[in-house]
Amino acid sequence: MKVAVTFEDGEVFQHFGRTPAFKVYEISDGKIVSSEVIDTNGNGHGALAGFLENIGADVMICGGIGGGAIAAMNEAGIKVYAGAGGSADEAVSSYIAGTLPEIGDATCDHHEHEGHGEHGCGNGGCHN
């Protein structure tokens, strides 16, 4: 099974559609057997579900994510765990332990605002 985490500097990146990279973990028998960081090459909101589907991700862990992205992930058959923060490695350990909460609803609903202004999306999460 592959788990992808929005990633920057060891942490869960807080804005799915702007993530610079994913850290992708291969999990077998409840243990991380390998991981690698894969650059998104500037792909944004619309292309990321396909990007994750192409690398074979089963699960995606992120900070904030919008409803359209969740729908695209669902269509690709990728389970979404949103609202995570802190260390990417710790988030995956929580997922494996069954203690990472699954959030199926949008945690960021203002993506039409370029730069996000005072919404707080990007540096530290989505706070409407």
MOPAC internal coordinates of N, CA, C and O (Angstrom, degrees):
PM7 1SCF
backbone

  N    0.0000 0     0.00 0     0.00 0    0    0    0
  C    1.4558 1     0.00 0     0.00 0    1    0    0
  C    1.5203 1   108.41 1     0.00 0    2    1    0
  O    1.2310 1   121.03 1   -36.91 1    3    2    1
  N    1.3356 1   115.64 1   143.09 1    3    2    1
  C    1.4681 1   121.08 1   178.78 1    5    3    2
  C    1.5241 1   109.77 1  -114.37 1    6    5    3
  O    1.2310 1   121.36 1   -47.88 1    7    6    5
  N    1.3299 1   115.00 1   132.12 1    7    6    5
  C    1.4535 1   122.66 1   176.18 1    9    7    6
  C    1.5238 1   107.64 1  -118.34 1   10    9    7
  O    1.2310 1   120.29 1   -56.14 1   11   10    9
  N    1.3370 1   117.05 1   123.86 1   11   10    9
  C    1.4613 1   122.55 1   178.83 1   13   11   10
  C    1.5231 1   109.00 1  -106.50 1   14   13   11
  O    1.2310 1   120.80 1   -43.39 1   15   14   13
  N    1.3276 1   116.07 1   136.61 1   15   14   13
  C    1.4648 1   121.75 1   179.60 1   17   15   14
  C    1.5298 1   108.43 1  -124.06 1   18   17   15
  O    1.2310 1   120.73 1   -49.14 1   19   18   17
  N    1.3496 1   116.21 1   130.86 1   19   18   17
  C    1.4629 1   118.82 1   172.96 1   21   19   18
  C    1.5238 1   106.36 1   -58.08 1   22   21   19
  O    1.2310 1   119.81 1   -43.97 1   23   22   21
  N    1.3384 1   117.97 1   136.03 1   23   22   21
  C    1.4580 1   118.65 1  -163.28 1   25   23   22
  C    1.5239 1   113.43 1  -144.19 1   26   25   23
  O    1.2310 1   121.84 1   -43.99 1   27   26   25
  N    1.3410 1   114.09 1   136.01 1   27   26   25
  C    1.4674 1   121.96 1   169.23 1   29   27   26
  C    1.5180 1   108.34 1  -159.66 1   30   29   27
  O    1.2310 1   120.35 1   -53.09 1   31   30   29
  N    1.3172 1   116.93 1   126.91 1   31   30   29
  C    1.4725 1   123.34 1   176.55 1   33   31   30
  C    1.5276 1   113.47 1    52.81 1   34   33   31
  O    1.2310 1   120.19 1  -138.98 1   35   34   33
  N    1.3223 1   117.25 1    41.02 1   35   34   33
  C    1.4603 1   121.49 1   176.59 1   37   35   34
  C    1.5180 1   115.20 1    83.13 1   38   37   35
  O    1.2310 1   120.62 1   174.09 1   39   38   37
  N    1.3195 1   116.42 1    -5.91 1   39   38   37
  C    1.4649 1   121.48 1  -174.49 1   41   39   38
  C    1.5309 1   111.52 1  -109.90 1   42   41   39
  O    1.2310 1   121.22 1   -19.63 1   43   42   41
  N    1.3479 1   115.28 1   160.37 1   43   42   41
  C    1.4580 1   121.45 1   171.44 1   45   43   42
  C    1.5271 1   106.76 1   -70.48 1   46   45   43
  O    1.2310 1   120.29 1   -63.20 1   47   46   45
  N    1.3342 1   117.05 1   116.80 1   47   46   45
  C    1.4589 1   121.14 1   178.79 1   49   47   46
  C    1.5217 1   108.52 1   -69.11 1   50   49   47
  O    1.2310 1   120.18 1   -40.64 1   51   50   49
  N    1.3251 1   117.25 1   139.36 1   51   50   49
  C    1.4539 1   120.66 1  -168.32 1   53   51   50
  C    1.5213 1   116.62 1   -90.13 1   54   53   51
  O    1.2310 1   119.12 1  -176.00 1   55   54   53
  N    1.3277 1   119.29 1     4.00 1   55   54   53
  C    1.4623 1   119.75 1   179.92 1   57   55   54
  C    1.5232 1   108.43 1  -138.67 1   58   57   55
  O    1.2310 1   120.33 1   -79.16 1   59   58   57
  N    1.3207 1   116.98 1   100.84 1   59   58   57
  C    1.4594 1   122.99 1  -175.55 1   61   59   58
  C    1.5260 1   112.73 1   -45.62 1   62   61   59
  O    1.2310 1   120.08 1   127.65 1   63   62   61
  N    1.3305 1   117.46 1   -52.35 1   63   62   61
  C    1.4581 1   121.99 1  -173.03 1   65   63   62
  C    1.5069 1   115.25 1   -69.66 1   66   65   63
  O    1.2310 1   119.93 1   169.64 1   67   66   65
  N    1.3141 1   117.74 1   -10.36 1   67   66   65
  C    1.4584 1   121.16 1  -179.73 1   69   67   66
  C    1.5299 1   112.53 1  -118.98 1   70   69   67
  O    1.2310 1   120.19 1  -168.30 1   71   70   69
  N    1.3207 1   117.25 1    11.70 1   71   70   69
  C    1.4573 1   119.34 1  -176.44 1   73   71   70
  C    1.5313 1   111.00 1   -63.07 1   74   73   71
  O    1.2310 1   120.11 1   -47.26 1   75   74   73
  N    1.3272 1   117.40 1   132.74 1   75   74   73
  C    1.4596 1   119.93 1   179.23 1   77   75   74
  C    1.5305 1   112.60 1   -76.57 1   78   77   75
  O    1.2310 1   120.73 1   159.49 1   79   78   77
  N    1.3444 1   116.21 1   -20.51 1   79   78   77
  C    1.4656 1   120.32 1  -176.18 1   81   79   78
  C    1.5183 1   110.04 1  -161.89 1   82   81   79
  O    1.2310 1   121.25 1   -15.38 1   83   82   81
  N    1.3072 1   115.22 1   164.62 1   83   82   81
  C    1.4573 1   122.42 1   169.16 1   85   83   82
  C    1.5173 1   107.48 1  -119.43 1   86   85   83
  O    1.2310 1   120.55 1   -39.89 1   87   86   85
  N    1.3209 1   116.55 1   140.11 1   87   86   85
  C    1.4561 1   119.88 1   167.49 1   89   87   86
  C    1.5200 1   104.23 1   -97.26 1   90   89   87
  O    1.2310 1   121.08 1   -57.55 1   91   90   89
  N    1.3222 1   115.54 1   122.45 1   91   90   89
  C    1.4603 1   121.70 1  -174.79 1   93   91   90
  C    1.5234 1   108.58 1  -109.60 1   94   93   91
  O    1.2310 1   121.66 1   -55.31 1   95   94   93
  N    1.3208 1   114.43 1   124.69 1   95   94   93
  C    1.4586 1   122.30 1  -177.26 1   97   95   94
  C    1.5194 1   109.75 1  -108.98 1   98   97   95
  O    1.2310 1   120.40 1   -45.90 1   99   98   97
  N    1.3080 1   116.84 1   134.10 1   99   98   97
  C    1.4625 1   122.35 1   171.49 1  101   99   98
  C    1.5234 1   106.22 1   -96.16 1  102  101   99
  O    1.2310 1   120.91 1   -56.49 1  103  102  101
  N    1.3357 1   115.87 1   123.51 1  103  102  101
  C    1.4644 1   120.75 1  -176.63 1  105  103  102
  C    1.5279 1   108.75 1  -118.63 1  106  105  103
  O    1.2310 1   121.33 1   -47.59 1  107  106  105
  N    1.3166 1   115.07 1   132.41 1  107  106  105
  C    1.4544 1   121.01 1   177.86 1  109  107  106
  C    1.5248 1   108.79 1  -141.90 1  110  109  107
  O    1.2310 1   120.36 1   -45.40 1  111  110  109
  N    1.3210 1   116.92 1   134.60 1  111  110  109
  C    1.4703 1   122.22 1   179.64 1  113  111  110
  C    1.5278 1   112.51 1    51.93 1  114  113  111
  O    1.2310 1   120.58 1  -140.04 1  115  114  113
  N    1.3420 1   116.50 1    39.96 1  115  114  113
  C    1.4551 1   121.17 1   176.56 1  117  115  114
  C    1.5155 1   115.05 1    72.51 1  118  117  115
  O    1.2310 1   120.19 1  -161.76 1  119  118  117
  N    1.3414 1   117.24 1    18.24 1  119  118  117
  C    1.4639 1   120.85 1   179.84 1  121  119  118
  C    1.5232 1   109.91 1  -134.09 1  122  121  119
  O    1.2310 1   121.13 1   -31.25 1  123  122  121
  N    1.3323 1   115.45 1   148.75 1  123  122  121
  C    1.4610 1   120.72 1   173.74 1  125  123  122
  C    1.5207 1   106.97 1   -77.32 1  126  125  123
  O    1.2310 1   120.37 1   -59.93 1  127  126  125
  N    1.3294 1   116.89 1   120.07 1  127  126  125
  C    1.4596 1   120.26 1  -179.94 1  129  127  126
  C    1.5265 1   112.26 1  -100.64 1  130  129  127
  O    1.2310 1   120.18 1   158.24 1  131  130  129
  N    1.3343 1   117.27 1   -21.76 1  131  130  129
  C    1.4590 1   120.94 1   174.95 1  133  131  130
  C    1.5230 1   109.04 1  -164.97 1  134  133  131
  O    1.2310 1   121.26 1   -16.37 1  135  134  133
  N    1.3288 1   115.20 1   163.63 1  135  134  133
  C    1.4618 1   120.29 1   174.42 1  137  135  134
  C    1.5183 1   108.51 1  -153.55 1  138  137  135
  O    1.2310 1   121.60 1   -26.19 1  139  138  137
  N    1.3293 1   114.55 1   153.81 1  139  138  137
  C    1.4588 1   120.13 1   175.81 1  141  139  138
  C    1.5242 1   108.50 1  -151.05 1  142  141  139
  O    1.2310 1   121.18 1   -28.22 1  143  142  141
  N    1.3245 1   115.34 1   151.78 1  143  142  141
  C    1.4592 1   121.24 1   176.57 1  145  143  142
  C    1.5234 1   107.36 1   -98.58 1  146  145  143
  O    1.2310 1   121.12 1   -53.29 1  147  146  145
  N    1.3363 1   115.47 1   126.71 1  147  146  145
  C    1.4607 1   121.99 1  -179.31 1  149  147  146
  C    1.5179 1   108.81 1  -118.25 1  150  149  147
  O    1.2310 1   120.35 1   -59.44 1  151  150  149
  N    1.3274 1   116.94 1   120.56 1  151  150  149
  C    1.4602 1   123.42 1   178.82 1  153  151  150
  C    1.5287 1   109.46 1   -68.75 1  154  153  151
  O    1.2310 1   120.36 1   -40.08 1  155  154  153
  N    1.3287 1   116.92 1   139.92 1  155  154  153
  C    1.4685 1   120.78 1   178.89 1  157  155  154
  C    1.5247 1   112.32 1   -82.54 1  158  157  155
  O    1.2310 1   120.15 1   174.32 1  159  158  157
  N    1.3221 1   117.32 1    -5.68 1  159  158  157
  C    1.4752 1   122.42 1   179.61 1  161  159  158
  C    1.5180 1   112.52 1    53.98 1  162  161  159
  O    1.2310 1   120.74 1  -143.76 1  163  162  161
  N    1.3215 1   116.20 1    36.24 1  163  162  161
  C    1.4509 1   120.90 1   176.64 1  165  163  162
  C    1.5158 1   115.36 1    78.47 1  166  165  163
  O    1.2310 1   119.96 1  -175.94 1  167  166  165
  N    1.3399 1   117.68 1     4.06 1  167  166  165
  C    1.4654 1   119.49 1   176.55 1  169  167  166
  C    1.5185 1   109.14 1   -61.70 1  170  169  167
  O    1.2310 1   120.26 1   -41.15 1  171  170  169
  N    1.3096 1   117.11 1   138.85 1  171  170  169
  C    1.4521 1   121.53 1  -178.85 1  173  171  170
  C    1.5088 1   112.42 1  -110.09 1  174  173  171
  O    1.2310 1   121.55 1    14.61 1  175  174  173
  N    1.3201 1   114.64 1  -165.39 1  175  174  173
  C    1.4697 1   124.34 1  -174.51 1  177  175  174
  C    1.5327 1   114.63 1   -33.39 1  178  177  175
  O    1.2310 1   120.34 1   118.48 1  179  178  177
  N    1.3160 1   116.96 1   -61.52 1  179  178  177
  C    1.4601 1   121.40 1  -171.60 1  181  179  178
  C    1.5151 1   114.57 1   -65.52 1  182  181  179
  O    1.2310 1   119.82 1   145.45 1  183  182  181
  N    1.3340 1   117.95 1   -34.55 1  183  182  181
  C    1.4619 1   121.06 1  -174.28 1  185  183  182
  C    1.5247 1   113.19 1   -87.29 1  186  185  183
  O    1.2310 1   119.78 1   163.79 1  187  186  185
  N    1.3172 1   118.02 1   -16.21 1  187  186  185
  C    1.4640 1   119.29 1  -172.01 1  189  187  186
  C    1.5248 1   114.25 1   -68.97 1  190  189  187
  O    1.2310 1   119.54 1   146.37 1  191  190  189
  N    1.3203 1   118.49 1   -33.63 1  191  190  189
  C    1.4707 1   119.34 1   177.73 1  193  191  190
  C    1.5238 1   109.81 1   -63.52 1  194  193  191
  O    1.2310 1   120.33 1   135.97 1  195  194  193
  N    1.3260 1   116.98 1   -44.03 1  195  194  193
  C    1.4559 1   121.02 1   176.99 1  197  195  194
  C    1.5188 1   111.99 1   -64.10 1  198  197  195
  O    1.2310 1   120.88 1   140.41 1  199  198  197
  N    1.3226 1   115.91 1   -39.59 1  199  198  197
  C    1.4662 1   122.14 1   177.06 1  201  199  198
  C    1.5252 1   109.97 1   -57.65 1  202  201  199
  O    1.2310 1   120.72 1   132.42 1  203  202  201
  N    1.3409 1   116.24 1   -47.58 1  203  202  201
  C    1.4699 1   120.75 1  -179.59 1  205  203  202
  C    1.5236 1   111.69 1   -69.04 1  206  205  203
  O    1.2310 1   120.46 1   142.30 1  207  206  205
  N    1.3314 1   116.72 1   -37.70 1  207  206  205
  C    1.4611 1   120.28 1   177.32 1  209  207  206
  C    1.5364 1   109.86 1   -62.53 1  210  209  207
  O    1.2310 1   120.44 1   138.24 1  211  210  209
  N    1.3334 1   116.77 1   -41.76 1  211  210  209
  C    1.4611 1   121.55 1  -179.02 1  213  211  210
  C    1.5245 1   113.17 1   -64.92 1  214  213  211
  O    1.2310 1   119.91 1   148.92 1  215  214  213
  N    1.3315 1   117.77 1   -31.08 1  215  214  213
  C    1.4681 1   119.00 1   178.82 1  217  215  214
  C    1.5319 1   111.62 1   -88.26 1  218  217  215
  O    1.2310 1   120.57 1   178.64 1  219  218  217
  N    1.3408 1   116.52 1    -1.36 1  219  218  217
  C    1.4602 1   120.61 1   175.25 1  221  219  218
  C    1.5118 1   115.22 1    84.21 1  222  221  219
  O    1.2310 1   120.07 1  -154.87 1  223  222  221
  N    1.3414 1   117.47 1    25.13 1  223  222  221
  C    1.4694 1   120.59 1   179.55 1  225  223  222
  C    1.5269 1   110.73 1   -68.28 1  226  225  223
  O    1.2310 1   120.99 1   -43.59 1  227  226  225
  N    1.3285 1   115.72 1   136.41 1  227  226  225
  C    1.4648 1   122.53 1   175.70 1  229  227  226
  C    1.5203 1   111.25 1   -98.74 1  230  229  227
  O    1.2310 1   121.07 1   149.78 1  231  230  229
  N    1.3408 1   115.56 1   -30.22 1  231  230  229
  C    1.4608 1   123.19 1  -174.78 1  233  231  230
  C    1.5185 1   107.54 1  -137.58 1  234  233  231
  O    1.2310 1   120.41 1   -35.72 1  235  234  233
  N    1.3467 1   116.82 1   144.28 1  235  234  233
  C    1.4573 1   121.56 1   174.73 1  237  235  234
  C    1.5206 1   108.28 1  -130.03 1  238  237  235
  O    1.2310 1   121.20 1   -50.02 1  239  238  237
  N    1.3247 1   115.30 1   129.98 1  239  238  237
  C    1.4642 1   122.89 1   178.51 1  241  239  238
  C    1.5220 1   107.50 1  -112.50 1  242  241  239
  O    1.2310 1   120.67 1   -47.66 1  243  242  241
  N    1.3527 1   116.33 1   132.34 1  243  242  241
  C    1.4646 1   119.75 1  -179.08 1  245  243  242
  C    1.5247 1   110.52 1  -150.07 1  246  245  243
  O    1.2310 1   121.42 1    -1.90 1  247  246  245
  N    1.3211 1   114.89 1   178.10 1  247  246  245
  C    1.4562 1   121.74 1   171.49 1  249  247  246
  C    1.5227 1   107.74 1   -85.93 1  250  249  247
  O    1.2310 1   120.04 1    78.02 1  251  250  249
  N    1.3303 1   117.54 1  -101.98 1  251  250  249
  C    1.4563 1   122.06 1   179.95 1  253  251  250
  C    1.5151 1   112.16 1   -88.02 1  254  253  251
  O    1.2310 1   121.14 1   -32.61 1  255  254  253
  N    1.3355 1   115.43 1   147.39 1  255  254  253
  C    1.4628 1   121.86 1   179.12 1  257  255  254
  C    1.5264 1   108.34 1  -155.02 1  258  257  255
  O    1.2310 1   120.66 1   -35.82 1  259  258  257
  N    1.3079 1   116.35 1   144.18 1  259  258  257
  C    1.4607 1   121.37 1  -179.55 1  261  259  258
  C    1.5179 1   112.87 1   -90.95 1  262  261  259
  O    1.2310 1   120.92 1   -12.34 1  263  262  261
  N    1.3203 1   115.85 1   167.66 1  263  262  261
  C    1.4528 1   122.45 1  -177.35 1  265  263  262
  C    1.5191 1   113.97 1   -62.23 1  266  265  263
  O    1.2310 1   120.21 1   140.72 1  267  266  265
  N    1.3355 1   117.20 1   -39.28 1  267  266  265
  C    1.4601 1   120.45 1   178.98 1  269  267  266
  C    1.5187 1   111.47 1   -64.02 1  270  269  267
  O    1.2310 1   120.49 1   139.67 1  271  270  269
  N    1.3195 1   116.68 1   -40.33 1  271  270  269
  C    1.4655 1   120.79 1   178.81 1  273  271  270
  C    1.5277 1   110.49 1   -67.30 1  274  273  271
  O    1.2310 1   120.22 1   140.98 1  275  274  273
  N    1.3169 1   117.19 1   -39.02 1  275  274  273
  C    1.4708 1   120.00 1   177.47 1  277  275  274
  C    1.5225 1   109.71 1   -62.62 1  278  277  275
  O    1.2310 1   120.33 1   137.09 1  279  278  277
  N    1.3310 1   116.98 1   -42.91 1  279  278  277
  C    1.4655 1   120.44 1   178.73 1  281  279  278
  C    1.5244 1   110.72 1   -61.23 1  282  281  279
  O    1.2310 1   120.13 1   137.89 1  283  282  281
  N    1.3342 1   117.35 1   -42.11 1  283  282  281
  C    1.4663 1   121.28 1   179.25 1  285  283  282
  C    1.5281 1   110.65 1   -65.08 1  286  285  283
  O    1.2310 1   120.37 1   141.31 1  287  286  285
  N    1.3150 1   116.89 1   -38.69 1  287  286  285
  C    1.4666 1   120.89 1   178.94 1  289  287  286
  C    1.5296 1   109.92 1   -67.17 1  290  289  287
  O    1.2310 1   120.48 1   137.72 1  291  290  289
  N    1.3305 1   116.69 1   -42.28 1  291  290  289
  C    1.4694 1   120.46 1   177.74 1  293  291  290
  C    1.5218 1   110.72 1   -61.35 1  294  293  291
  O    1.2310 1   120.85 1   137.74 1  295  294  293
  N    1.3214 1   115.98 1   -42.26 1  295  294  293
  C    1.4688 1   120.95 1   179.65 1  297  295  294
  C    1.5316 1   110.84 1   -63.16 1  298  297  295
  O    1.2310 1   120.65 1   146.37 1  299  298  297
  N    1.3355 1   116.37 1   -33.63 1  299  298  297
  C    1.4665 1   121.13 1   179.15 1  301  299  298
  C    1.5281 1   111.68 1   -81.61 1  302  301  299
  O    1.2310 1   120.37 1   174.91 1  303  302  301
  N    1.3476 1   116.90 1    -5.09 1  303  302  301
  C    1.4574 1   120.29 1   179.30 1  305  303  302
  C    1.5157 1   114.00 1    79.58 1  306  305  303
  O    1.2310 1   120.74 1  -157.03 1  307  306  305
  N    1.3387 1   116.20 1    22.97 1  307  306  305
  C    1.4623 1   121.59 1  -179.03 1  309  307  306
  C    1.5224 1   109.15 1  -104.47 1  310  309  307
  O    1.2310 1   120.53 1   -56.04 1  311  310  309
  N    1.3253 1   116.59 1   123.96 1  311  310  309
  C    1.4660 1   122.20 1  -179.46 1  313  311  310
  C    1.5332 1   109.03 1   -77.08 1  314  313  311
  O    1.2310 1   120.26 1   -45.51 1  315  314  313
  N    1.3327 1   117.11 1   134.49 1  315  314  313
  C    1.4618 1   122.81 1  -174.96 1  317  315  314
  C    1.5298 1   111.05 1  -106.90 1  318  317  315
  O    1.2310 1   121.32 1   -49.19 1  319  318  317
  N    1.3101 1   115.07 1   130.81 1  319  318  317
  C    1.4651 1   122.81 1   171.55 1  321  319  318
  C    1.5251 1   105.60 1  -119.56 1  322  321  319
  O    1.2310 1   120.32 1   -77.18 1  323  322  321
  N    1.3371 1   116.99 1   102.82 1  323  322  321
  C    1.4604 1   122.39 1  -177.00 1  325  323  322
  C    1.5214 1   110.14 1  -105.21 1  326  325  323
  O    1.2310 1   121.19 1   -17.06 1  327  326  325
  N    1.3274 1   115.33 1   162.94 1  327  326  325
  C    1.4533 1   121.14 1   177.65 1  329  327  326
  C    1.5126 1   113.45 1    88.83 1  330  329  327
  O    1.2310 1   120.22 1  -172.15 1  331  330  329
  N    1.3331 1   117.18 1     7.85 1  331  330  329
  C    1.4705 1   120.23 1   179.57 1  333  331  330
  C    1.5209 1   110.10 1   -77.97 1  334  333  331
  O    1.2310 1   120.82 1   -20.58 1  335  334  333
  N    1.3057 1   116.03 1   159.42 1  335  334  333
  C    1.4503 1   121.56 1   176.94 1  337  335  334
  C    1.5131 1   110.26 1  -154.49 1  338  337  335
  O    1.2310 1   121.09 1    -5.10 1  339  338  337
  N    1.3232 1   115.53 1   174.90 1  339  338  337
  C    1.4568 1   119.92 1   178.31 1  341  339  338
  C    1.5147 1   112.29 1    79.15 1  342  341  339
  O    1.2310 1   121.13 1    27.48 1  343  342  341
  N    1.3120 1   115.44 1  -152.52 1  343  342  341
  C    1.4526 1   122.60 1  -176.29 1  345  343  342
  C    1.5279 1   112.11 1   -63.56 1  346  345  343
  O    1.2310 1   120.83 1   -49.07 1  347  346  345
  N    1.3347 1   116.02 1   130.93 1  347  346  345
  C    1.4661 1   120.88 1   177.06 1  349  347  346
  C    1.5258 1   110.02 1   -63.13 1  350  349  347
  O    1.2310 1   120.06 1   137.66 1  351  350  349
  N    1.3231 1   117.50 1   -42.34 1  351  350  349
  C    1.4704 1   121.15 1  -179.86 1  353  351  350
  C    1.5254 1   110.90 1   -60.88 1  354  353  351
  O    1.2310 1   120.53 1   138.40 1  355  354  353
  N    1.3284 1   116.59 1   -41.60 1  355  354  353
  C    1.4718 1   120.46 1   179.49 1  357  355  354
  C    1.5278 1   111.34 1   -67.75 1  358  357  355
  O    1.2310 1   120.21 1   143.71 1  359  358  357
  N    1.3419 1   117.20 1   -36.29 1  359  358  357
  C    1.4672 1   120.39 1   178.10 1  361  359  358
  C    1.5356 1   109.72 1   -62.81 1  362  361  359
  O    1.2310 1   120.15 1   138.71 1  363  362  361
  N    1.3185 1   117.33 1   -41.29 1  363  362  361
  C    1.4659 1   120.47 1   179.50 1  365  363  362
  C    1.5249 1   110.30 1   -69.27 1  366  365  363
  O    1.2310 1   120.29 1   141.10 1  367  366  365
  N    1.3211 1   117.06 1   -38.90 1  367  366  365
  C    1.4731 1   119.88 1   175.77 1  369  367  366
  C    1.5224 1   110.63 1   -60.32 1  370  369  367
  O    1.2310 1   120.17 1   139.97 1  371  370  369
  N    1.3427 1   117.28 1   -40.03 1  371  370  369
  C    1.4688 1   121.39 1   176.75 1  373  371  370
  C    1.5208 1   110.96 1   -65.19 1  374  373  371
  O    1.2310 1   120.67 1   140.18 1  375  374  373
  N    1.3345 1   116.33 1   -39.82 1  375  374  373
  C    1.4655 1   120.00 1   176.82 1  377  375  374
  C    1.5298 1   110.43 1   -59.85 1  378  377  375
  O    1.2310 1   120.64 1   131.95 1  379  378  377
  N    1.3318 1   116.38 1   -48.05 1  379  378  377
  C    1.4682 1   121.12 1  -179.33 1  381  379  378
  C    1.5330 1   110.49 1   -60.87 1  382  381  379
  O    1.2310 1   120.75 1   140.48 1  383  382  381
  N    1.3354 1   116.16 1   -39.52 1  383  382  381
  C    1.4688 1   120.99 1  -179.27 1  385  383  382
  C    1.5273 1   112.59 1   -74.68 1  386  385  383
  O    1.2310 1   120.35 1   168.89 1  387  386  385
  N    1.3396 1   116.94 1   -11.11 1  387  386  385
  C    1.4599 1   120.88 1  -179.26 1  389  387  386
  C    1.5114 1   113.76 1    81.66 1  390  389  387
  O    1.2310 1   120.25 1  -162.79 1  391  390  389
  N    1.3330 1   117.13 1    17.21 1  391  390  389
  C    1.4693 1   120.73 1  -177.65 1  393  391  390
  C    1.5270 1   113.50 1  -106.89 1  394  393  391
  O    1.2310 1   120.00 1  -179.76 1  395  394  393
  N    1.3353 1   117.60 1     0.24 1  395  394  393
  C    1.4663 1   120.59 1   178.05 1  397  395  394
  C    1.5210 1   108.22 1   -84.72 1  398  397  395
  O    1.2310 1   119.77 1   -59.65 1  399  398  397
  N    1.3493 1   118.05 1   120.35 1  399  398  397
  C    1.4693 1   119.10 1  -177.84 1  401  399  398
  C    1.5274 1   111.63 1   -70.38 1  402  401  399
  O    1.2310 1   120.98 1   -42.74 1  403  402  401
  N    1.3220 1   115.74 1   137.26 1  403  402  401
  C    1.4615 1   121.52 1   176.12 1  405  403  402
  C    1.5229 1   107.86 1   -89.27 1  406  405  403
  O    1.2310 1   121.03 1   -49.83 1  407  406  405
  N    1.3299 1   115.63 1   130.17 1  407  406  405
  C    1.4627 1   120.37 1   177.45 1  409  407  406
  C    1.5104 1   106.89 1  -121.73 1  410  409  407
  O    1.2310 1   120.44 1   -65.76 1  411  410  409
  N    1.3165 1   116.76 1   114.24 1  411  410  409
  C    1.4582 1   121.21 1  -177.78 1  413  411  410
  C    1.5086 1   113.96 1   -93.97 1  414  413  411
  O    1.2310 1   119.96 1   179.24 1  415  414  413
  N    1.3257 1   117.67 1    -0.76 1  415  414  413
  C    1.4595 1   121.44 1  -178.65 1  417  415  414
  C    1.5238 1   110.17 1  -102.68 1  418  417  415
  O    1.2310 1   120.96 1   -21.97 1  419  418  417
  N    1.3207 1   115.77 1   158.03 1  419  418  417
  C    1.4590 1   120.87 1   177.62 1  421  419  418
  C    1.5241 1   109.52 1   -62.42 1  422  421  419
  O    1.2310 1   121.02 1   -43.55 1  423  422  421
  N    1.3178 1   115.66 1   136.45 1  423  422  421
  C    1.4580 1   120.46 1   175.48 1  425  423  422
  C    1.5208 1   110.20 1  -107.51 1  426  425  423
  O    1.2310 1   120.77 1   178.28 1  427  426  425
  N    1.3246 1   116.14 1    -1.72 1  427  426  425
  C    1.4606 1   122.42 1  -179.51 1  429  427  426
  C    1.5240 1   106.28 1  -144.60 1  430  429  427
  O    1.2310 1   119.70 1   -61.61 1  431  430  429
  N    1.3230 1   118.19 1   118.39 1  431  430  429
  C    1.4642 1   118.75 1  -174.44 1  433  431  430
  C    1.5210 1   113.40 1  -125.89 1  434  433  431
  O    1.2310 1   120.11 1  -154.27 1  435  434  433
  N    1.3126 1   117.39 1    25.73 1  435  434  433
  C    1.4582 1   120.13 1  -175.38 1  437  435  434
  C    1.5210 1   112.20 1  -129.33 1  438  437  435
  O    1.2310 1   120.40 1  -144.80 1  439  438  437
  N    1.3212 1   116.84 1    35.20 1  439  438  437
  C    1.4561 1   120.49 1  -174.82 1  441  439  438
  C    1.5117 1   115.12 1   -67.56 1  442  441  439
  O    1.2310 1   119.97 1   169.32 1  443  442  441
  N    1.3096 1   117.66 1   -10.68 1  443  442  441
  C    1.4494 1   118.69 1   179.10 1  445  443  442
  C    1.5231 1   112.21 1   -73.73 1  446  445  443
  O    1.2310 1   119.73 1   167.48 1  447  446  445
  N    1.3135 1   118.12 1   -12.52 1  447  446  445
  C    1.4615 1   121.98 1  -179.59 1  449  447  446
  C    1.5237 1   109.17 1   -90.44 1  450  449  447
  O    1.2310 1   120.00 1   -73.97 1  451  450  449
  N    1.3163 1   117.60 1   106.03 1  451  450  449
  C    1.4614 1   121.66 1   179.90 1  453  451  450
  C    1.5268 1   109.23 1   -61.44 1  454  453  451
  O    1.2310 1   120.57 1   -50.60 1  455  454  453
  N    1.3222 1   116.52 1   129.40 1  455  454  453
  C    1.4536 1   120.74 1   179.74 1  457  455  454
  C    1.5097 1   113.20 1    83.04 1  458  457  455
  O    1.2310 1   119.67 1   160.19 1  459  458  457
  N    1.2971 1   118.23 1   -19.81 1  459  458  457
  C    1.4544 1   125.33 1   175.05 1  461  459  458
  C    1.5195 1   115.18 1    66.93 1  462  461  459
  O    1.2310 1   119.23 1   178.04 1  463  462  461
  N    1.3116 1   119.08 1    -1.96 1  463  462  461
  C    1.4591 1   121.35 1   172.46 1  465  463  462
  C    1.5047 1   113.96 1    43.19 1  466  465  463
  O    1.2310 1   120.57 1    52.44 1  467  466  465
  N    1.3230 1   116.51 1  -127.56 1  467  466  465
  C    1.4531 1   121.82 1  -175.55 1  469  467  466
  C    1.5197 1   113.33 1   -80.69 1  470  469  467
  O    1.2310 1   119.68 1   179.68 1  471  470  469
  N    1.3403 1   118.22 1    -0.32 1  471  470  469
  C    1.4645 1   120.31 1  -178.27 1  473  471  470
  C    1.5174 1   112.93 1   -65.65 1  474  473  471
  O    1.2310 1   119.55 1   157.74 1  475  474  473
  N    1.3239 1   118.46 1   -22.26 1  475  474  473
  C    1.4534 1   120.21 1   176.73 1  477  475  474
  C    1.5194 1   114.10 1    83.77 1  478  477  475
  O    1.2310 1   119.58 1  -167.60 1  479  478  477
  N    1.3258 1   118.41 1    12.40 1  479  478  477
  C    1.4581 1   120.42 1  -177.75 1  481  479  478
  C    1.5195 1   109.28 1   -83.34 1  482  481  479
  O    1.2310 1   120.31 1   -46.63 1  483  482  481
  N    1.3035 1   117.02 1   133.37 1  483  482  481
  C    1.4547 1   121.01 1   176.07 1  485  483  482
  C    1.5117 1   112.82 1   114.92 1  486  485  483
  O    1.2310 1   119.62 1   121.23 1  487  486  485
  N    1.2966 1   118.34 1   -58.77 1  487  486  485
  C    1.4590 1   120.78 1   179.47 1  489  487  486
  C    1.5137 1   108.79 1  -104.62 1  490  489  487
  O    1.2310 1   120.62 1   -93.71 1  491  490  489
  N    1.3147 1   116.41 1    86.29 1  491  490  489
  C    1.4523 1   119.59 1   177.56 1  493  491  490
  C    1.5021 1   114.01 1   105.38 1  494  493  491
  O    1.2310 1   119.52 1  -174.49 1  495  494  493
  N    1.3068 1   118.51 1     5.51 1  495  494  493
  C    1.4585 1   118.87 1   171.48 1  497  495  494
  C    1.5050 1   114.40 1   113.10 1  498  497  495
  O    1.2310 1   121.57 1    -1.65 1  499  498  497
  N    1.2782 1   114.61 1   178.35 1  499  498  497
  C    1.4624 1   122.67 1   179.49 1  501  499  498
  C    1.5251 1   108.34 1  -100.70 1  502  501  499
  O    1.2310 1   121.16 1   -60.09 1  503  502  501
  N    1.2917 1   115.39 1   119.91 1  503  502  501
  C    1.4659 1   120.48 1   179.17 1  505  503  502
  C    1.5185 1   107.26 1  -132.42 1  506  505  503
  O    1.2310 1   120.41 1   -82.97 1  507  506  505
  N    1.3180 1   116.81 1    97.03 1  507  506  505
  C    1.4734 1   119.53 1  -178.83 1  509  507  506
  C    1.4984 1   110.42 1   -71.87 1  510  509  507
  O    1.2310 1   120.10 1   180.00 1  511  510  509

